[in-house]
Amino acid sequence: MRQRNSYTKSFKAQVIHECLQPGVSVAAIAMSHGINANVVRRWLPLYRDQPVATLPAFIPLKVESKPVAQASAIIELPIGQQTLTVKWPISDPEGCARLIRGLTQ
């Protein structure tokens, strides 16, 4: 037994709206939606005068920015029997160079 499709009222109204545009055929619109043209023709008198459900062209979204992790360099300096590990932001190479010179003098 074949199951019947069910379509929302807004979908039917949209299809009918497309069918009412100048120069289009009901059969072509029906085929583009995968619907039998006879089904769409039955909808015509029922949905012809109903407003089409439309979405706004612009939907405002709230975007929250998260702090971006800064790229950093990891420097390992052997000092005697131990190793000193320094994580330094790559946005400050001069400061890193001063630190390393100060530690090695």
Secondary structure, 3 states (H helix, E strand, C coil): CCCCCCCCHHHHHHHHHHHCCCCCCHHHHHHHCCCCHHHHHHHHHHHCCCCCCCCCCCCCCCCCCCCCCCCEEEEEEEECCEEEEEEEECCCHHHHHHHHHHHHC
